[in-house]
Amino acid sequence: MTKILLIVHVLAAIIAVGPVTVAASMFPAAARQVLAGPADERARAVLRNLHRVCRVYALVGVTVPVFGIATANSLHVLGDTWLIVSMVLTAIAAAVLAALVLPRQSAVLEGPAEIADTKRLAMYTGIFNLLWAIVTVLMIVRPGSTTSV
């Protein structure tokens, strides 16, 4: 059962978190294109699609910590420091996405927006992506784990 939980956890992370990080990273540049050519409906459609990908996959991303906790419980590592740090960073990443990235994407879509708004959004997106990168490293290296090399 542990292997199945781990497989679902890793697949959920790849399938859910991957698209959010990519779409969120693309959004500020796409927003600058819309600001440069406000009449460009194709650019506006791309922007709406990137935001939709972020929103939908953020919801799907809830499965990542759910299956992660189930896997950790099965492996009896819920109290390990590396896992607790990973869970805290995951919660912070989720908060950054929910409180800073998605609302600011919506605000840019609703307009009016300025280049400064896209720069701030890019910064928040970078923080979100950095947090996920750190969590990924912790999940692979697992400091203090009996299986780390």
ROTOR-346469 format. One line per field, with one value per residue: residue in three letters; x, y, z of N, C-alpha, C, O in turn. Coordinates in pm, 1 decimal, always signed. Example, Ala and Ser with C-alpha at 12.3 -4.5 7.8 and 13.67 -1.06 7.14 Angstrom:
r: (Ala Ser);
nx: (+1319.0 +1285.0);
ny: (-569.0 -225.0);
nz: (+780.0 +708.0);
cax: (+1230.0 +1367.0);
cay: (-450.0 -106.0);
caz: (+780.0 +714.0);
cx: (+1320.0 +1290.0);
cy: (-330.0 +3.0);
cz: (+780.0 +787.0);
ox: (+1423.6 +1340.9);
oy: (-331.9 +113.8);
oz: (+846.5 +803.9);
end
This chain:
r: (Met Thr Lys Ile Leu Leu Ile Val His Val Leu Ala Ala Ile Ile Ala Val Gly Pro Val Thr Val Ala Ala Ser Met Phe Pro Ala Ala Ala Arg Gln Val Leu Ala Gly Pro Ala Asp Glu Arg Ala Arg Ala Val Leu Arg Asn Leu His Arg Val Cys Arg Val Tyr Ala Leu Val Gly Val Thr Val Pro Val Phe Gly Ile Ala Thr Ala Asn Ser Leu His Val Leu Gly Asp Thr Trp Leu Ile Val Ser Met Val Leu Thr Ala Ile Ala Ala Ala Val Leu Ala Ala Leu Val Leu Pro Arg Gln Ser Ala Val Leu Glu Gly Pro Ala Glu Ile Ala Asp Thr Lys Arg Leu Ala Met Tyr Thr Gly Ile Phe Asn Leu Leu Trp Ala Ile Val Thr Val Leu Met Ile Val Arg Pro Gly Ser Thr Thr Ser Val);
nx: (+82.1 +199.6 +369.4 +184.9 +55.9 +275.3 +334.1 +97.8 +115.8 +356.4 +291.1 +69.3 +196.7 +360.1 +170.6 -12.2 +119.9 +327.2 +206.5 +90.8 +315.2 +445.6 +247.8 +188.4 +436.4 +454.7 +253.7 +304.2 +467.6 +297.8 +94.8 +220.5 +235.1 -34.5 -76.6 +83.0 -46.3 -350.4 -575.1 -537.6 -686.6 -615.1 -386.1 -503.0 -675.4 -491.6 -384.4 -610.9 -643.7 -405.0 -444.3 -671.2 -564.1 -388.2 -572.6 -740.6 -559.2 -442.4 -642.2 -657.9 -409.2 -432.2 -442.5 -180.1 -47.7 -227.8 -200.5 +68.9 +90.1 -45.7 +128.9 +362.8 +272.2 +232.7 +495.4 +595.9 +718.9 +622.6 +697.3 +951.4 +1203.7 +1271.7 +1040.9 +843.8 +937.2 +908.3 +628.6 +549.4 +664.9 +521.8 +265.8 +309.7 +373.4 +127.5 -27.5 +93.9 +30.1 -254.0 -313.2 -156.4 -64.6 -281.3 -501.8 -383.6 -336.0 -602.4 -673.5 -510.5 -622.4 -878.5 -819.7 -769.7 -425.8 -75.9 +271.0 +425.5 +257.6 +274.2 +537.7 +551.0 +380.8 +533.2 +743.4 +612.7 +531.5 +779.6 +868.5 +679.1 +748.3 +1014.0 +977.7 +847.7 +1054.0 +1242.4 +1097.7 +1079.2 +1350.2 +1395.5 +1224.0 +1349.9 +1617.4 +1587.6 +1698.0 +1865.3 +1722.5 +1692.7 +1718.1 +1849.2 +2131.4);
ny: (-119.6 +123.4 +180.6 +233.8 +461.0 +636.1 +648.1 +769.3 +1011.1 +1125.6 +1133.7 +1305.9 +1537.3 +1595.1 +1616.6 +1807.0 +2024.8 +2092.8 +2205.9 +2438.2 +2582.8 +2633.5 +2768.6 +2986.2 +3109.2 +3189.3 +3375.4 +3659.0 +3761.9 +3720.1 +3888.5 +4134.1 +4146.6 +4177.7 +4425.4 +4579.1 +4558.3 +4615.8 +4560.0 +4313.6 +4026.5 +3757.8 +3744.0 +3820.5 +3603.9 +3397.8 +3480.5 +3458.3 +3181.4 +3086.0 +3173.9 +3024.7 +2764.2 +2781.9 +2820.0 +2587.1 +2369.1 +2427.9 +2361.1 +2085.2 +2026.3 +1994.4 +1728.9 +1649.5 +1707.5 +1558.2 +1286.9 +1276.1 +1300.1 +1067.8 +879.0 +935.2 +868.6 +596.7 +520.1 +577.0 +823.3 +1066.4 +1235.9 +1319.4 +1563.2 +1669.9 +1618.2 +1758.2 +2020.3 +2026.7 +2006.7 +2244.9 +2433.8 +2366.6 +2443.3 +2718.2 +2777.1 +2716.2 +2913.1 +3145.5 +3112.0 +3112.7 +3355.4 +3557.8 +3515.2 +3407.6 +3593.6 +3833.3 +3773.3 +3759.5 +4027.4 +4157.2 +4054.3 +4166.1 +4431.6 +4791.3 +4737.7 +4769.5 +4777.3 +4751.0 +4599.1 +4350.4 +4291.8 +4266.8 +4048.8 +3858.1 +3836.4 +3725.6 +3486.4 +3373.9 +3331.8 +3141.5 +2932.0 +2884.8 +2792.5 +2548.5 +2421.2 +2387.8 +2217.2 +1996.0 +1920.5 +1852.2 +1633.1 +1453.1 +1429.3 +1397.6 +1470.4 +1325.0 +1099.1 +742.8 +640.6 +823.3 +927.2);
nz: (+0.0 +69.4 -145.4 -347.6 -244.7 -243.2 -517.3 -616.3 -478.4 -585.5 -860.4 -847.2 -759.2 -978.7 -1187.8 -1091.6 -951.1 -1121.8 -1368.8 -1253.0 -1161.8 -1403.4 -1562.0 -1393.6 -1392.9 -1657.5 -1675.4 -1592.4 -1804.9 -2022.3 -1943.4 -1968.2 -2243.9 -2306.0 -2187.2 -2351.5 -2594.6 -2583.9 -2738.8 -2844.6 -2876.7 -2880.3 -2718.7 -2478.9 -2442.7 -2405.7 -2162.9 -1994.4 -2010.5 -1893.5 -1631.9 -1565.1 -1576.9 -1358.9 -1144.6 -1156.9 -1143.8 -902.7 -725.0 -776.8 -683.7 -411.2 -356.5 -341.0 -79.9 +71.3 -10.5 +40.2 +319.1 +389.9 +282.3 +431.3 +685.3 +650.6 +612.9 +856.9 +922.6 +999.7 +1208.8 +1147.3 +1102.8 +846.0 +704.4 +843.3 +804.3 +526.8 +507.5 +631.1 +456.2 +227.8 +304.4 +328.3 +61.4 -58.4 +62.4 -41.0 -309.7 -297.9 -165.4 -275.6 -546.6 -718.3 -663.6 -755.6 -1020.5 -1106.0 -1062.9 -1250.1 -1482.0 -1467.7 -1476.8 -1441.8 -1521.0 -1447.2 -1552.0 -1320.8 -1159.8 -1283.8 -1239.3 -960.1 -934.4 -1070.3 -888.2 -660.3 -773.4 -825.5 -563.4 -480.1 -658.1 -579.0 -316.8 -371.6 -508.2 -304.4 -133.7 -301.6 -320.9 -51.7 -33.5 -197.0 -100.2 +177.3 +451.8 +723.9 +708.1 +701.1 +454.2 +300.3 +106.0);
cax: (+0.0 +288.7 +416.4 +73.6 +41.4 +389.1 +315.5 -7.8 +170.4 +452.7 +216.5 -10.4 +289.0 +401.5 +55.2 -82.7 +206.0 +402.7 +135.6 +72.4 +440.7 +473.5 +148.1 +207.4 +559.3 +429.2 +149.0 +348.4 +511.6 +177.1 +22.7 +289.7 +192.9 -169.5 -62.4 +143.1 -145.4 -477.6 -677.7 -500.6 -774.7 -543.4 -301.9 -594.2 -723.5 -379.1 -377.5 -723.8 -616.7 -300.8 -507.3 -758.2 -476.0 -342.0 -683.8 -787.8 -455.9 -422.4 -740.6 -613.0 -287.8 -463.9 -415.9 -37.8 -22.1 -314.1 -132.1 +199.3 +71.9 -79.2 +253.1 +450.7 +215.4 +260.5 +639.5 +626.4 +814.7 +548.6 +765.3 +1086.0 +1221.4 +1267.3 +901.8 +773.2 +980.0 +842.8 +485.7 +537.3 +693.3 +408.6 +156.5 +346.0 +358.4 -16.4 -74.2 +143.2 -51.9 -393.4 -329.5 -78.5 -54.2 -411.4 -577.2 -319.4 -366.5 -740.4 -673.1 -452.1 -723.1 -990.9 -765.1 -650.5 -300.6 +45.9 +390.8 +465.7 +174.7 +327.0 +666.7 +519.3 +326.4 +647.1 +816.5 +535.6 +538.0 +913.8 +869.9 +601.9 +828.2 +1130.1 +930.2 +826.2 +1184.5 +1301.0 +1022.3 +1119.3 +1482.9 +1379.1 +1159.4 +1448.0 +1734.0 +1538.9 +1807.1 +1846.1 +1648.7 +1775.7 +1733.1 +1924.2 +2269.4);
cay: (+0.0 +238.8 +211.5 +293.9 +597.2 +714.2 +669.2 +869.3 +1137.4 +1178.5 +1168.2 +1425.4 +1650.9 +1625.9 +1654.3 +1924.4 +2136.6 +2130.4 +2303.7 +2565.4 +2657.2 +2679.8 +2868.5 +3106.2 +3173.3 +3248.9 +3477.0 +3799.0 +3800.0 +3726.8 +4009.3 +4248.7 +4150.2 +4235.7 +4568.5 +4644.4 +4560.2 +4585.5 +4514.2 +4179.5 +3928.7 +3631.0 +3758.5 +3820.9 +3465.8 +3323.3 +3522.6 +3394.1 +3038.2 +3063.9 +3191.0 +2908.9 +2651.7 +2801.2 +2797.5 +2448.3 +2278.0 +2456.3 +2277.2 +1945.9 +2015.3 +1956.4 +1585.6 +1625.6 +1687.2 +1451.6 +1158.9 +1284.7 +1267.9 +924.7 +805.5 +953.5 +788.6 +457.0 +500.0 +610.6 +933.8 +1190.4 +1321.0 +1354.3 +1706.5 +1704.3 +1612.6 +1870.6 +2139.4 +2017.8 +2036.6 +2388.3 +2504.6 +2340.8 +2530.6 +2855.6 +2786.2 +2721.6 +3045.5 +3242.0 +3094.5 +3151.3 +3492.5 +3656.7 +3492.0 +3398.9 +3720.0 +3934.5 +3735.9 +3804.1 +4173.2 +4194.1 +4021.6 +4259.3 +4560.7 +4822.7 +4690.6 +4838.0 +4692.7 +4725.5 +4488.5 +4224.3 +4266.0 +4213.6 +3914.7 +3771.6 +3812.9 +3630.7 +3357.8 +3321.4 +3281.5 +3017.5 +2829.5 +2854.0 +2707.4 +2412.9 +2362.1 +2344.5 +2099.1 +1884.4 +1877.7 +1782.8 +1503.3 +1363.4 +1409.4 +1353.9 +1478.2 +1250.1 +976.8 +623.0 +605.9 +924.9 +888.4);
caz: (+0.0 +76.1 -280.6 -421.6 -192.3 -290.2 -660.9 -634.0 -428.5 -682.7 -982.2 -818.8 -755.1 -1116.4 -1269.7 -1037.9 -916.4 -1242.2 -1452.0 -1182.7 -1161.5 -1539.7 -1602.7 -1311.1 -1438.4 -1788.5 -1666.0 -1595.3 -1940.1 -2105.1 -1901.5 -2028.5 -2384.8 -2307.7 -2157.7 -2468.8 -2702.6 -2517.5 -2833.7 -2890.4 -2811.1 -2865.0 -2598.9 -2364.0 -2427.0 -2346.5 -2022.6 -1923.7 -2004.2 -1792.7 -1500.3 -1543.5 -1544.2 -1220.1 -1050.4 -1158.9 -1094.9 -759.8 -654.6 -790.9 -603.5 -272.9 -343.4 -314.3 +62.7 +126.1 -31.7 +105.2 +461.3 +396.5 +256.1 +547.1 +793.5 +617.9 +629.9 +996.6 +925.4 +1021.9 +1305.7 +1102.2 +1082.0 +703.3 +659.1 +906.2 +730.2 +395.2 +522.7 +659.3 +331.2 +138.2 +350.5 +291.0 -84.4 -85.8 +104.9 -140.0 -429.9 -272.9 -117.0 -349.9 -691.4 -786.5 -661.3 -838.9 -1159.0 -1129.9 -1070.3 -1379.1 -1584.2 -1458.0 -1513.9 -1520.9 -1462.0 -1490.5 -1555.1 -1181.2 -1110.5 -1338.0 -1173.7 -826.1 -955.6 -1103.0 -763.8 -579.8 -843.5 -800.4 -424.9 -483.9 -725.9 -494.7 -206.9 -424.2 -539.0 -177.1 -90.0 -388.6 -277.2 +76.8 -58.6 -261.5 -15.2 +308.9 +550.1 +848.1 +680.2 +691.0 +313.2 +225.9 +78.0);
cx: (+86.7 +335.9 +307.4 +52.8 +153.1 +376.2 +210.1 +41.9 +264.0 +382.6 +133.2 +78.4 +329.8 +285.1 -11.9 +9.3 +285.1 +330.9 +114.5 +202.2 +472.5 +376.9 +164.2 +332.4 +540.1 +335.7 +202.1 +393.4 +392.4 +95.6 +87.8 +255.4 +54.3 -162.2 -6.2 +44.4 -282.0 -586.8 -651.5 -580.5 -706.4 -456.6 -387.4 -647.5 -615.2 -370.5 -489.3 -699.0 -509.4 -358.0 -597.7 -676.4 -428.9 -452.1 -722.1 -683.0 -418.9 -519.4 -701.4 -490.8 -310.8 -435.6 -270.9 -11.4 -108.9 -245.5 +7.6 +190.9 +38.0 +45.5 +346.4 +402.4 +247.3 +408.6 +686.8 +732.2 +746.6 +618.5 +904.1 +1093.8 +1208.3 +1123.4 +820.8 +808.5 +912.6 +695.2 +463.4 +561.3 +582.0 +290.9 +185.1 +329.5 +210.9 -73.6 -29.7 +58.7 -192.3 -409.2 -259.9 -82.6 -191.1 -492.0 -515.2 -333.8 -507.0 -746.0 -615.8 -552.3 -837.1 -948.9 -817.6 -523.8 -185.0 +161.6 +435.3 +385.0 +229.1 +460.8 +645.8 +467.0 +437.9 +727.8 +743.7 +538.2 +674.4 +927.7 +796.0 +685.3 +951.0 +1090.7 +909.2 +957.2 +1251.2 +1230.0 +1063.6 +1255.8 +1472.8 +1318.1 +1257.3 +1561.5 +1697.5 +1650.8 +1773.3 +1769.2 +1743.7 +1797.3 +1810.4 +2069.0 +2362.6);
cy: (+126.3 +279.1 +278.6 +438.5 +688.1 +745.2 +777.7 +1007.4 +1201.7 +1218.3 +1294.7 +1549.7 +1692.3 +1682.4 +1781.7 +2043.5 +2185.0 +2232.9 +2438.7 +2646.7 +2712.1 +2791.1 +2998.0 +3182.1 +3244.1 +3369.5 +3620.9 +3845.8 +3812.4 +3851.8 +4133.2 +4260.8 +4212.7 +4385.5 +4644.6 +4655.6 +4523.5 +4533.6 +4371.6 +4073.9 +3793.8 +3634.5 +3756.8 +3679.7 +3377.5 +3354.1 +3457.3 +3244.4 +3005.5 +3076.2 +3072.3 +2785.1 +2662.8 +2769.8 +2650.4 +2354.3 +2305.8 +2372.6 +2129.9 +1921.5 +1980.3 +1807.5 +1557.0 +1610.7 +1577.9 +1315.9 +1158.8 +1248.4 +1119.5 +839.1 +814.6 +872.3 +640.7 +423.4 +530.0 +720.3 +1068.7 +1286.6 +1364.0 +1502.8 +1745.8 +1706.3 +1727.8 +2001.1 +2141.2 +2053.9 +2185.5 +2469.1 +2484.8 +2430.0 +2676.3 +2874.9 +2795.7 +2858.5 +3153.9 +3233.8 +3149.6 +3299.2 +3598.0 +3636.9 +3495.2 +3528.7 +3828.4 +3901.0 +3783.4 +3955.4 +4222.0 +4167.2 +4122.4 +4401.3 +4672.7 +4778.6 +4770.6 +4739.4 +4658.0 +4610.4 +4354.1 +4189.8 +4209.5 +4071.3 +3815.6 +3738.5 +3709.4 +3491.6 +3293.4 +3264.6 +3148.0 +2904.5 +2788.7 +2763.5 +2564.3 +2344.7 +2310.7 +2219.3 +1977.2 +1830.5 +1801.5 +1643.8 +1403.3 +1328.8 +1352.8 +1352.0 +1403.7 +1120.1 +859.6 +583.1 +711.6 +879.4 +1002.2);
cz: (+0.0 -63.2 -362.7 -376.1 -243.4 -439.2 -685.6 -589.1 -531.6 -812.3 -962.1 -816.7 -896.1 -1197.0 -1220.3 -1016.8 -1038.2 -1328.8 -1383.2 -1187.4 -1300.7 -1580.0 -1522.7 -1354.1 -1572.5 -1780.6 -1670.6 -1734.6 -2034.2 -2070.6 -1960.9 -2177.2 -2397.0 -2280.4 -2277.4 -2584.5 -2649.8 -2610.8 -2882.8 -2814.5 -2791.5 -2738.4 -2473.5 -2336.8 -2364.9 -2197.8 -1940.0 -1907.9 -1900.0 -1651.8 -1467.4 -1507.9 -1399.6 -1119.8 -1042.5 -1100.3 -949.2 -677.4 -660.5 -702.1 -457.9 -250.5 -307.0 -164.6 +124.3 +110.7 +27.5 +252.4 +478.5 +375.1 +376.4 +666.4 +772.6 +638.3 +771.9 +1007.3 +951.9 +1118.0 +1263.0 +1066.4 +935.6 +652.1 +718.1 +834.2 +592.3 +404.1 +550.1 +531.6 +228.6 +176.0 +314.0 +140.3 -122.2 -48.9 +7.2 -266.5 -408.8 -238.1 -203.0 -501.3 -759.3 -779.9 -750.3 -987.4 -1195.0 -1146.9 -1203.4 -1490.5 -1586.0 -1494.5 -1427.5 -1446.3 -1520.1 -1489.1 -1413.4 -1121.8 -1159.3 -1274.9 -1033.0 -836.7 -989.1 -978.5 -677.5 -642.3 -821.9 -659.9 -417.7 -544.9 -643.7 -378.3 -255.0 -459.3 -411.4 -125.6 -172.4 -347.7 -145.5 +56.9 -120.2 -166.7 +121.0 +413.3 +678.7 +827.8 +670.5 +546.1 +234.8 +211.6 +106.6);
ox: (+50.6 +341.8 +335.3 +34.4 +128.8 +404.7 +231.5 +13.6 +251.0 +410.9 +127.5 +39.4 +333.2 +299.2 -64.1 -22.3 +306.9 +388.3 +119.8 +198.8 +521.0 +420.0 +154.6 +334.4 +602.4 +337.9 +148.6 +360.5 +386.5 +34.8 +18.4 +247.5 +29.1 -233.5 -42.7 +50.0 -326.4 -681.4 -733.9 -546.0 -736.8 -454.8 -348.5 -663.0 -644.7 -351.4 -465.4 -729.9 -522.4 -323.9 -599.6 -714.5 -429.6 -428.0 -734.6 -714.8 -369.4 -483.0 -710.8 -470.8 -217.3 -408.0 -240.9 +43.5 -67.3 -234.0 +59.9 +275.0 +87.2 +64.5 +402.9 +482.5 +284.1 +442.6 +804.2 +823.4 +806.7 +599.4 +969.6 +1001.6 +1141.4 +1088.8 +738.3 +720.7 +865.6 +642.8 +369.0 +486.3 +551.4 +224.2 +94.7 +277.4 +174.0 -157.8 -107.0 +20.3 -243.5 -507.9 -299.9 -102.1 -214.1 -546.2 -587.2 -342.9 -528.2 -815.4 -667.0 -566.1 -886.3 -1031.3 -905.5 -518.0 -195.5 +151.3 +478.9 +437.5 +229.9 +493.9 +714.4 +504.1 +436.7 +775.7 +806.1 +546.2 +683.8 +991.4 +844.5 +691.8 +987.1 +1162.4 +948.3 +970.5 +1309.8 +1295.2 +1080.8 +1275.3 +1535.6 +1357.3 +1247.2 +1598.3 +1769.5 +1693.3 +1664.5 +1753.6 +1860.8 +1884.4 +1835.4 +2121.2 +2483.6);
oy: (+225.7 +397.8 +370.7 +527.9 +802.5 +857.1 +867.7 +1108.1 +1320.5 +1324.3 +1380.5 +1655.1 +1811.1 +1783.4 +1858.0 +2153.7 +2305.0 +2337.3 +2542.7 +2766.8 +2824.6 +2896.4 +3107.1 +3305.2 +3347.2 +3455.8 +3700.4 +3956.8 +3904.1 +3913.1 +4227.2 +4371.5 +4291.6 +4463.7 +4759.5 +4750.3 +4410.2 +4469.5 +4314.8 +4036.9 +3722.7 +3538.8 +3698.1 +3640.5 +3292.3 +3263.9 +3407.4 +3187.0 +2907.7 +2997.8 +3025.2 +2709.2 +2564.0 +2700.7 +2595.2 +2269.7 +2216.8 +2319.5 +2058.6 +1811.1 +1940.4 +1765.5 +1452.7 +1508.1 +1512.1 +1239.8 +1052.8 +1174.8 +1054.0 +738.1 +713.8 +814.3 +569.8 +311.5 +510.9 +712.2 +1173.7 +1407.8 +1438.6 +1559.1 +1844.1 +1787.3 +1787.8 +2082.7 +2245.6 +2124.0 +2244.9 +2562.2 +2575.8 +2485.8 +2749.1 +2977.4 +2875.0 +2912.8 +3244.4 +3336.0 +3224.3 +3361.6 +3714.4 +3733.0 +3577.0 +3570.8 +3906.2 +3991.3 +3840.7 +4005.8 +4317.2 +4247.5 +4159.7 +4482.0 +4648.3 +4782.6 +4830.8 +4631.0 +4545.6 +4532.5 +4256.1 +4072.3 +4115.8 +3984.2 +3702.1 +3626.1 +3616.0 +3391.2 +3172.3 +3161.2 +3052.9 +2794.7 +2671.1 +2669.0 +2469.5 +2223.5 +2202.4 +2125.8 +1868.1 +1709.1 +1696.7 +1548.3 +1282.9 +1212.0 +1268.4 +1245.4 +1419.1 +1041.0 +875.3 +501.2 +693.4 +803.9 +988.8);
oz: (-63.0 -95.3 -439.4 -458.7 -281.9 -481.9 -766.8 -653.9 -560.9 -868.2 -1050.2 -866.8 -928.2 -1265.9 -1301.7 -1061.8 -1054.8 -1359.8 -1448.9 -1214.1 -1313.8 -1627.1 -1578.8 -1352.1 -1598.0 -1868.4 -1747.9 -1776.6 -2116.1 -2158.3 -1999.8 -2230.5 -2488.0 -2343.3 -2301.9 -2663.0 -2668.8 -2565.0 -2954.5 -2702.2 -2695.8 -2661.0 -2372.6 -2221.2 -2281.1 -2116.2 -1830.1 -1803.5 -1826.4 -1563.2 -1353.7 -1418.7 -1326.1 -1020.8 -933.2 -1016.7 -879.9 -572.4 -560.6 -651.5 -388.4 -138.1 -248.9 -124.4 +219.7 +206.8 +61.8 +303.9 +570.4 +442.9 +419.1 +739.7 +866.2 +676.5 +803.7 +1089.6 +929.0 +1107.9 +1335.8 +1007.4 +903.6 +566.2 +649.1 +806.4 +547.2 +317.6 +497.9 +502.1 +151.5 +88.8 +273.3 +96.2 -208.9 -120.4 -24.1 -323.4 -492.2 -277.0 -203.1 -575.6 -848.4 -882.1 -812.9 -1070.6 -1301.9 -1235.2 -1262.3 -1582.8 -1692.5 -1537.7 -1344.8 -1323.4 -1627.0 -1431.8 -1388.9 -1042.3 -1084.8 -1258.8 -992.1 -758.1 -941.5 -963.5 -627.1 -571.5 -802.3 -640.1 -356.5 -489.6 -639.8 -345.4 -187.1 -442.2 -410.9 -79.0 -118.2 -340.4 -129.9 +124.0 -96.8 -153.9 +174.3 +457.7 +734.1 +920.8 +635.9 +516.7 +115.7 +293.6 +89.0);
end
